[in-house]
Amino acid sequence: MRSRIQHTWLIAVRDYLELVHTRAFWIGLAVVPLLLLGLGLASAFLIDDTVTDYAVLDESGGLAHQIRIEIAESDLRRFFVSLKRTDSLENPTLQALREQLIQFEPTSAAVERLVSELAELIVHPPAPTLAGHATDTNLRFADMWRSGDRSLLDVYEPRSLTQYIELRLEHPSRELLDQLLDSKRIFGYFLIPHDMVDDGSGAKYVTRSLSNLQIEDWYSWHATRVVRARRVEQAALDPELIKHVTRSIDFKEHKHGVVDDPSAAPEAEATDVILEFLPAGFAYMLWIMIFTSAISLMTNVVEEKSNRLFEVILSSATAQDLMDGKTLAVLFSGLTMGAVWALFGAVLIALGLAVLDGETFRALANGLFQPLLMAQFLFYFVTGFLFYAALLSALGASCTTMKEAQALSLPVQLVLFVPLVLLVPVSMDPDRTIGVVLSFVPPLTPFVMMIRAIGSPVWWEYLATGGLMVATVFLTRKLCIRIYQKGVLSTGRPPRFRELAAMLKEERL
């Protein structure tokens, strides 16, 4: 027994040192997190940097102008909220405007008058001789807004300046707009019919692609507000009464179980939402580590078998020692991979805290390094890897080329891709029936339970699924050793699934 442990340990140390001494191993460790970070940043940048140009053909005789005013007012209100929260301002115009806003109550009529005046100046700048009614600050701010001044965008990025840009034409027509669509100068155009207030059924959005309909929802929302106001005015109804009747209800999110008294639970913030989905990120990283480690183990087994290195090792060790040693080596390399990535994440968060000092980074630091979450990740990585390692080691030992191994292990690899399909539906509702049931399916247990950490499963689910995984790993290893022993010295064509099943029934050598 002691000699077998020594043989297993020697094989594990040899293979581990062989893995970590290669330049490719460390390059891979560095490239994967940098690649994921780069893809995330690039995706966010491309989404934020996407500018959609559009045009408007107004047959109603003035609604387009009012919609532009409504869009500007909506963006201005959001801008003012961010401006009041910004302490360090270098631009004197923004400083003066901020001081003016601080003097007003948040919902005062003075703020609305300022919003209306600035929106009119932005949409319809006055001639120099007619600009006497506006203050110099307001005129300068309107000029900054129209030009998309960088100091203004540093405070807040209005959609009408950074995402949806209207191409205003002096004499628009359908023929001209269709030409602009064909030349890809604009993404689409809105047609406002003459009876928009009375009916509105003739309103159209003409576009060269249906892949981006967010702009239609955005413009329709603002157009609806303008048309609704017109209808209220025509019906001689009290605008304040209509506003009260149509006021929407905004339910504030509160996390259950944060405090003992549910009524005193604090309102959820954006960082709380980010932390809710951290376990899903852990599950994705768990999948990457298990998949890459298990495939790496199978590749190593096939290569050493084809090089006949196994025959030399088996002269002084058993097939079981060989299988266990190689599995431990790749397990240790996987744990090294996880430790390096955790260190990389800690450095990034530390840099974020030092440079930005943001609440998001502080919340991420507290969420990422929760002892319970880290222990759960470690347990499910070890058990998940040992399960798939046993299967792929046995299949790899039965083949002499990687092509044969890939074909034979295809069913196992397909099962490994199932967690990626489950990632979104289970994370949206971790305690629904499908999530609970799949938690007790051993090939999926590590991933599903990692995702379900969002909803904090009850203690007995952790014990039951943990015990199930340990028992499954033990049984799978016991059965796969029989295939490994038969396959490691076999030559010729790989066995069929019926032959693999027959090997499982045979006694170990």
C-alpha positions in Angstrom: 0.0 0.0 0.0 2.8 2.4 1.0 4.7 1.7 -2.2 1.6 2.3 -4.3 1.1 5.7 -2.7 4.8 6.5 -3.3 4.4 5.5 -7.0 1.3 7.6 -7.4 2.9 10.5 -5.7 6.1 10.3 -7.8 4.1 10.1 -11.0 2.0 13.1 -9.9 5.0 15.2 -9.0 6.8 14.3 -12.3 3.8 15.2 -14.4 2.9 18.3 -12.5 6.5 19.7 -12.8 6.5 18.8 -16.4 3.3 20.8 -16.9 4.2 23.9 -14.9 7.7 24.1 -16.3 6.4 24.7 -19.8 6.2 28.2 -21.2 2.8 27.4 -22.8 1.3 26.7 -19.4 2.1 30.2 -18.0 1.3 31.9 -21.2 -2.1 30.2 -21.1 -2.7 31.3 -17.5 -2.0 34.9 -18.5 -3.8 34.9 -21.8 -7.1 33.5 -20.6 -8.0 36.2 -18.0 -6.6 38.9 -20.2 -8.6 37.6 -23.1 -11.8 37.4 -21.0 -11.2 40.9 -19.6 -10.4 42.2 -23.1 -13.5 40.7 -24.6 -15.7 42.1 -21.8 -14.2 45.6 -22.1 -14.4 45.5 -25.9 -18.0 44.3 -25.8 -18.9 47.1 -23.3 -17.0 49.7 -25.4 -18.6 48.6 -28.7 -22.1 48.7 -27.1 -21.5 52.1 -25.5 -19.8 53.4 -28.6 -22.4 52.3 -31.1 -23.9 55.4 -32.7 -27.2 55.1 -34.6 -28.0 57.9 -37.0 -31.6 58.5 -37.9 -33.8 61.1 -39.6 -37.4 62.2 -39.2 -40.0 63.0 -41.9 -42.7 65.1 -40.2 -46.0 65.4 -42.1 -47.9 66.7 -39.0 -46.6 70.2 -39.1 -44.6 70.5 -35.9 -44.7 67.3 -33.8 -41.1 66.5 -34.7 -39.9 69.7 -33.1 -41.9 69.0 -29.9 -40.4 65.5 -29.8 -36.9 66.9 -30.1 -37.8 69.2 -27.1 -39.1 66.3 -25.1 -35.9 64.2 -25.8 -33.7 67.1 -24.8 -35.7 67.7 -21.6 -35.5 64.1 -20.7 -31.7 64.0 -21.1 -31.3 67.3 -19.3 -33.2 66.0 -16.2 -30.8 63.0 -16.0 -27.8 65.2 -16.7 -28.8 67.6 -13.8 -29.0 64.6 -11.4 -25.4 63.6 -12.3 -24.2 67.2 -12.3 -25.4 67.8 -8.7 -23.5 64.7 -7.6 -20.3 65.8 -9.3 -18.0 67.8 -7.0 -14.9 68.3 -9.1 -15.8 70.4 -12.2 -13.2 72.3 -14.1 -15.5 73.9 -16.7 -16.8 77.3 -15.4 -20.1 77.0 -17.2 -20.9 73.6 -15.6 -19.8 75.0 -12.2 -22.2 78.0 -12.5 -25.0 75.7 -13.6 -24.4 73.3 -10.7 -24.4 76.2 -8.2 -27.7 77.3 -9.7 -29.2 73.8 -9.4 -28.1 73.4 -5.8 -30.2 76.4 -4.9 -33.4 74.8 -6.3 -35.5 72.0 -4.8 -35.2 68.8 -6.8 -38.8 69.0 -8.0 -39.3 72.7 -8.0 -40.9 74.6 -10.8 -37.6 76.6 -11.2 -35.8 73.4 -12.3 -38.5 72.6 -14.8 -38.4 76.2 -16.2 -34.6 75.9 -16.6 -35.0 72.5 -18.3 -37.6 73.9 -20.7 -35.4 77.0 -21.5 -32.3 75.0 -22.1 -34.1 72.4 -24.2 -35.5 75.2 -26.5 -32.0 76.7 -26.8 -30.5 73.3 -27.7 -33.1 72.3 -30.3 -33.7 75.8 -31.7 -30.7 78.1 -31.1 -31.8 81.7 -31.3 -30.2 84.2 -33.7 -27.7 86.5 -32.0 -30.1 89.4 -32.0 -32.8 87.3 -30.3 -30.6 85.8 -27.6 -31.0 88.5 -25.1 -33.7 86.7 -23.1 -31.3 83.9 -22.2 -28.4 84.1 -19.7 -24.8 83.8 -20.9 -24.5 80.6 -18.9 -27.5 79.0 -20.5 -26.3 80.0 -24.0 -22.8 78.6 -23.4 -24.2 75.4 -22.0 -26.6 75.0 -25.0 -23.6 75.4 -27.3 -21.6 72.8 -25.3 -24.5 70.4 -25.6 -24.9 70.8 -29.3 -21.2 70.3 -29.9 -20.9 67.3 -27.6 -18.3 69.0 -25.3 -16.1 66.4 -23.6 -16.4 68.1 -20.2 -20.1 67.7 -20.4 -19.9 64.1 -21.5 -17.6 63.4 -18.5 -20.6 64.2 -16.2 -23.3 62.3 -18.1 -23.6 60.8 -21.6 -27.1 61.7 -23.0 -28.5 59.2 -25.4 -29.4 62.0 -27.9 -25.6 63.0 -28.1 -23.8 59.6 -27.8 -26.2 56.9 -29.0 -29.0 58.1 -31.2 -28.1 61.0 -33.4 -30.7 62.7 -35.5 -29.6 63.9 -39.0 -31.7 67.1 -39.4 -32.4 67.9 -43.0 -33.7 71.2 -44.3 -36.2 69.7 -46.8 -36.6 66.0 -46.1 -38.6 63.7 -48.4 -39.2 60.0 -48.7 -37.0 59.8 -51.8 -34.1 61.6 -50.1 -34.4 59.5 -46.9 -34.6 56.2 -49.0 -31.4 57.3 -50.7 -29.7 58.0 -47.4 -30.8 54.5 -46.3 -29.4 52.9 -49.4 -26.1 54.7 -49.0 -26.0 53.7 -45.3 -25.8 57.3 -44.2 -28.6 56.7 -41.7 -29.8 53.5 -40.0 -33.5 54.3 -40.3 -36.1 57.1 -40.4 -39.3 57.9 -38.6 -42.4 58.9 -40.5 -44.8 61.1 -38.5 -48.2 61.2 -40.2 -50.4 64.2 -40.4 -53.1 62.6 -38.1 -50.6 61.5 -35.5 -52.5 63.0 -32.6 -55.9 61.8 -33.7 -55.0 58.3 -34.9 -51.3 57.5 -35.1 -51.8 54.3 -37.0 -49.8 55.7 -39.9 -46.6 56.2 -37.9 -43.7 54.2 -39.4 -40.1 53.4 -38.7 -38.3 52.5 -41.9 -34.9 50.8 -41.4 -32.4 48.8 -43.4 -32.0 46.3 -40.6 -34.2 44.9 -37.9 -31.2 44.0 -35.7 -31.5 47.2 -33.6 -35.0 48.1 -32.6 -34.0 49.8 -29.4 -34.0 53.1 -31.2 -37.6 52.6 -32.2 -38.6 51.9 -28.5 -36.7 55.0 -27.4 -38.2 57.4 -30.0 -41.7 55.9 -29.6 -41.6 56.5 -25.8 -40.8 60.2 -26.3 -43.3 60.6 -29.1 -46.0 59.0 -27.0 -45.4 61.6 -24.2 -45.8 64.4 -26.7 -48.9 63.0 -28.4 -50.5 62.3 -25.0 -49.9 65.9 -23.9 -51.5 67.2 -27.1 -54.5 65.0 -26.6 -54.9 66.1 -23.0 -54.8 69.7 -24.2 -57.3 69.2 -27.0 -59.7 67.5 -24.5 -59.4 70.4 -22.1 -58.5 68.1 -19.3 -56.5 69.0 -16.2 -52.9 68.1 -16.9 -52.1 67.6 -13.3 -55.0 65.2 -12.9 -53.9 63.3 -15.9 -50.3 63.1 -14.6 -51.6 61.8 -11.3 -53.8 59.2 -13.0 -51.1 58.0 -15.4 -48.2 58.1 -12.8 -46.5 54.7 -12.8 -45.6 52.7 -9.7 -41.9 52.1 -9.1 -41.3 49.1 -6.9 -37.9 49.4 -5.1 -35.9 46.3 -4.9 -35.0 45.1 -1.4 -33.0 41.9 -0.7 -34.8 39.5 1.6 -32.9 38.1 4.5 -30.3 41.0 4.7 -31.7 42.1 8.1 -34.0 40.4 10.6 -36.8 42.9 10.1 -38.0 42.6 6.4 -39.6 46.1 6.6 -36.2 47.6 7.5 -34.3 45.9 4.6 -32.2 48.5 2.8 -33.0 49.4 -0.8 -31.0 47.4 -3.3 -28.3 49.2 -5.3 -26.5 48.5 -8.6 -23.6 46.8 -6.7 -26.1 44.5 -5.0 -27.3 43.3 -8.5 -23.8 42.8 -9.6 -23.0 40.7 -6.5 -26.1 38.6 -7.2 -24.6 37.3 -10.4 -21.1 36.6 -9.1 -21.9 32.9 -8.5 -22.8 32.6 -12.2 -19.4 34.1 -13.0 -17.8 31.5 -10.7 -19.8 28.8 -12.4 -18.4 29.9 -15.8 -14.9 29.9 -14.5 -15.5 26.5 -12.9 -16.6 25.2 -16.3 -13.5 26.6 -18.0 -11.1 25.0 -15.4 -12.8 21.6 -15.4 -13.1 21.5 -19.2 -9.6 22.5 -20.0 -8.1 20.4 -17.2 -10.0 17.2 -18.2 -9.2 17.6 -21.9 -5.6 18.3 -21.0 -5.4 15.0 -19.0 -7.0 13.0 -21.9 -4.5 14.6 -24.4 -1.6 13.7 -22.1 -2.7 10.1 -21.7 -3.0 9.6 -25.5 0.4 11.2 -26.2 2.3 9.2 -23.6 0.5 6.0 -24.8 1.4 6.6 -28.4 5.1 7.3 -27.3 5.1 4.0 -25.5 6.2 5.8 -22.3 3.4 3.9 -20.5 5.2 0.6 -21.0 8.3 1.9 -19.2 6.3 3.3 -16.3 4.1 0.2 -16.0 7.2 -1.9 -15.5 7.5 -0.5 -11.9 3.9 0.8 -11.2 0.4 -0.4 -11.7 -2.1 1.1 -14.1 -4.1 2.4 -11.2 -1.0 4.2 -9.8 -0.5 5.7 -13.3 -4.1 6.8 -13.6 -4.2 8.3 -10.1 -0.8 10.0 -10.5 -1.7 11.7 -13.7 -5.1 12.8 -12.4 -3.5 14.3 -9.3 -0.9 16.1 -11.5 -3.5 17.8 -13.6 -5.7 18.5 -10.6 -2.7 20.3 -9.0 -2.1 22.3 -12.2 -5.8 23.2 -12.2 -5.6 24.5 -8.6 -2.5 26.4 -9.6 -4.5 27.9 -12.5 -7.3 29.0 -10.1 -4.8 30.5 -7.6 -3.1 32.5 -10.3 -6.5 33.8 -11.6 -7.6 34.7 -8.1 -4.4 36.6 -7.6 -5.0 38.4 -10.9 -8.5 39.3 -9.9 -7.3 40.6 -6.5 -4.7 42.8 -8.2 -7.2 44.2 -10.6 -9.6 45.0 -7.7 -6.8 46.5 -5.6 -5.8 48.7 -8.6 -9.4 49.7 -9.0 -9.8 50.7 -5.4 -6.5 52.6 -5.4 -7.2 54.5 -8.6 -11.0 54.9 -8.7 -12.0 54.2 -5.1 -15.4 53.1 -6.3 -18.2 51.3 -4.4 -18.4 48.7 -7.2 -14.8 47.6 -6.7 -15.2 47.5 -2.9 -18.4 45.4 -3.3 -16.6 43.1 -5.8 -13.8 42.6 -3.3 -16.2 41.7 -0.5 -18.2 39.4 -2.8 -15.4 37.6 -4.6 -13.5 36.5 -1.6 -16.3 35.2 0.6 -14.9 32.2 2.4 -18.1 30.1 1.9 -18.2 30.9 -1.9 -14.5 30.1 -2.3 -14.8 26.8 -0.3 -17.8 25.8 -2.5 -15.9 26.6 -5.7 -12.9 24.6 -4.5 -15.1 21.5 -3.5 -17.0 21.5 -6.7 -13.9 21.9 -8.8 -12.2 19.0 -7.2 -15.2 16.7 -7.4 -16.2 17.8 -10.8 -12.7 17.4 -12.2 -12.2 14.0 -10.7 -15.5 12.8 -12.2 -14.7 13.9 -15.7 -11.0 13.0 -15.4 -11.9 9.4 -14.6 -14.1 9.2 -17.7 -11.7 10.9 -20.1 -8.6 9.1 -18.8 -10.3 5.8 -19.4 -11.4 6.8 -22.9 -8.0 8.3 -23.7 -6.2 5.1 -22.6 -8.3 3.1 -25.0 -7.1 5.1 -28.0 -3.8 5.5 -29.8 -4.5 8.8 -31.6 -6.1 12.1 -30.6 -8.6 11.7 -33.5 -9.8 8.5 -32.0 -10.0 9.9 -28.5 -12.0 12.9 -29.6 -14.5 10.7 -31.4 -14.8 8.3 -28.5 -15.1 11.1 -25.9 -17.6 13.2 -27.9 -20.7 12.2 -25.7 -18.8 13.2 -22.5 -17.8 16.5 -24.1 -21.4 17.2 -25.2 -22.5 16.6 -21.6 -19.9 19.1 -20.5 -21.5 21.8 -22.7 -24.9 21.4 -21.1 -24.0 23.7 -18.1 -23.4 26.6 -20.5 -27.0 26.2 -21.7 -28.2 26.2 -18.2 -26.2 29.2 -17.0 -28.8 31.9 -17.8 -32.1 30.1 -17.0 -30.9 28.7 -13.7 -29.3 32.0 -12.6 -32.5 33.9 -13.3 -34.4 31.7 -10.9 -32.0 29.4 -9.0 -34.7 27.8 -6.8 -37.1 26.7 -9.6 -37.8 23.0 -10.0 -35.4 22.5 -13.0 -32.5 23.9 -11.0 -33.2 21.9 -7.9 -33.7 18.6 -9.9 -30.5 19.1 -12.0 -28.5 19.7 -8.8 -28.9 16.0 -8.1 -27.7 14.9 -11.6 -24.0 14.2 -10.9 -22.5 15.3 -14.3 -24.2 18.7 -13.8 -24.1 19.0 -10.0 -20.9 21.1 -9.6 -22.0 23.7 -12.2 -25.7 23.9 -11.2 -25.0 24.2 -7.5 -22.4 26.9 -8.2 -25.0 28.9 -10.1 -27.6 28.3 -7.4 -25.4 29.9 -4.8 -27.3 33.1 -6.0 -30.4 31.9 -4.2 -28.5 30.3 -1.3 -29.8 26.7 -1.3 -30.7 25.2 2.1 -28.0 23.4 4.1 -29.3 19.9 3.4 -29.0 20.5 -0.4 -25.3 21.2 0.0 -24.9 18.1 2.1 -27.0 15.9 -0.2 -25.4 17.0 -3.4 -21.9 17.0 -1.9 -22.3 13.4 -0.6 -23.8 12.4 -4.0 -20.7 13.9 -5.8 -18.3 12.1 -3.5 -20.1 8.8 -4.0 -20.3 9.3 -7.8 -16.6 10.1 -8.1 -15.7 7.0 -6.0 -17.9 4.7 -8.1 -16.9 6.3 -11.5 -13.2 6.0 -10.6 -13.7 2.3 -9.6 -15.4 1.5 -12.9 -13.1 3.5 -15.1 -10.0 1.9 -13.7 -11.1 -1.3 -15.3 -11.3 0.3 -18.7 -7.9 2.1 -18.1 -6.2 -1.2 -17.2 -7.5 -2.9 -20.3 -6.9 0.1 -22.7 -3.5 1.3 -21.6 -1.7 -1.6 -23.2 -4.1 -2.1 -26.1 -3.3 -1.4 -29.7 -5.2 -1.2 -32.9 -8.7 0.3 -33.3 -10.4 1.9 -30.3 -13.1 -0.2 -28.5 -16.8 0.3 -29.3 -19.2 1.4 -26.6 -20.5 -2.2 -26.3 -16.9 -3.4 -25.7 -16.4 -0.6 -23.1 -19.5 -1.8 -21.3 -18.2 -5.4 -21.3 -14.9 -4.1 -19.7 -16.9 -2.6 -16.9 -18.3 -6.0 -16.0 -14.9 -7.6 -15.9 -12.9 -7.9 -12.6 -9.9 -5.7 -12.2 -6.5 -7.1 -13.1 
